């Protein structure tokens, strides 16, 4: 278990805490670095979002916030053409995911519980949530091209969790493939949880199919966040969209922990952001253009660059190990993300920053290639 600095295990810990292996978030450095390690948006939220938050800083802070997050739910419903009762709001998508794991998948204590399925290389919070809730799970290897193979998930299981686009690879799955997976598991009364944290940078989303008038798919829950495309990682707001019955289950679990997970200021900012589609469409388009440009330039330098549909790229240096490349970039003032997993240890994940930041990154990469030759 990872312990905080200066802490030790205590005899008062129960077995659950003793056995935890918590998720390790990306570093938030104190020194001045070009920060390309946690997939934050390089562009600020629009002024109207900041103004909405400022207006919420008033005498009403003495009162509890709306536990139903009505204004935000209405904004999500308008933005994605669903009903308000199909929307759940949480303190970042991580909280929403944690509640979903607890609400819809059976614990190992149930003798009939089958393992849930998720990719071996994906968001590293998934096995943490599974262990926290004591859920049996199977981590399925990716394909030879680092892709999720849909056929691997069309088996009798306790449910499915997929990130689309996947992280840290950035590779997306076609909506049709996810729908086929969902249709199979619907016959077994099992949920398919789709984590669309990066979907705004991709052409593949299943949100338009949630309310398909021809086919009822009430076993799909889509989770999204305002941390990436909406430039609000510091606000901590995420949401889920699914059937009304799924949302009721999430609300029941939330209210068993804390009914007031989203404060007044965050609700005001989130609602304003969800209503400003034009601004976010513009900066998302800019990030995608930068991603494609930098990917092409890295390929010219003989890097391995996986085809990304997210706001990051997953790359391998043609000569250096992943760790050496990570350390070399840091020495040159650029922070990226390096993972210790054996299968991806030679890769690093690079958030797409501003064009200026990415040009500096590219210049350092080019200089490093020349010095290694």
C-alpha positions, 0 to 999 in steps of 0.5 A: 500500500502507498502511504503518505509521507511520514505515515505508518500503518496502525493497529486500528486499521481494518482489513479493507484499508490494509489491503487497499492499493490506491490510485496514484494521481498524476503529479502536480509539480511545485516547480515551474514546468510545462505540464503535459502529464494529467490531460488538463485542458491548456485553454481556460474556461470562458469568462461567463463560467467564471462570472457565474461562479463569482455570482455564486459567492454570496451570502447563500454560502451559509446554506447547503447547496441543492442536493439534486444539482437541478440546474446542472442536471437541466444543463446536461439534459439540454446539452445531450438531448436526454431527460433530467431524470436520466442525469446524475451529477457527481464530484468528478467522474471518479466519484460517479465511477466509484458509485457505479461500481458499487451500485451495479456489480455484484460483490464476491460475497455473492456466490453467483457473482461473475467477474466484471470485464475491463481492459488490462491496459486502461484507466488504473482506477478500475481495479482500485474500485473493483477491489474497494467494493470486493468485486471479482474482475478479469482484466482483458489484454489489448490486441496487437495494435493496442486496441480493445477487441470487442469480441473479448467482451461478448461473454457471460460476465458480471458486467463490462467497463470500457473507457472510450477513447481508452486511456492511456492509449487514446484509441477509440472503439466504434459505437456500433461495437459497444452497442453490440456488447451492450445488446449481448449483456442486456440479455443477461441483465448486466450493465455496460459502463462506458467511461467517455471522459475524452469523447469530445475529442473523438467521433465515437460516442454512444450517447445518441443511442441512449434513447434509441426509439427502436431498441431499448438499451437500459443497461448502458451507463455513460460517464463523462467529466467537465475536467477535460474538454470543459477546462474545469479539472479544478472544479470537480464535476462529472456526470452520468447519463442512463435510464431513470432506474440507473440514476435512482440507484446512483442517487441512493448510493450517494445519499448513503454517503453524502447528499451534498457532493457538489457545492454551490460555486461548482454547480453554478460554474458547471451549468454555465459551462454546459451552456456554452457549446460554441466556445468549447467546440472551438478549443476542442477543434484547436486541440485536435488540430494540434494533436494531429500535427504533433503526431505527424511530426513525431512519426517523422522522427521515428517515434511510435505514436498510437492513433489517438482520439483523445486530448493526449498521445501515447508515444514511444521513443525510437531509442530511449526507454520510457523512463529515460525519456520521461526523465530527460523531458523533465530535465528540460522542463517538460512533465509527461506521464510514465507508467510502470506497467510492464506492457507499456513501460517504454511508452509515455503519455503526453497531454496536448498543450498549447501550440507553443508548449507543444512546439517546445516539446517537439524541439526537445524531442528532435534535439534528443533524437539528434544527440542519440544518433 
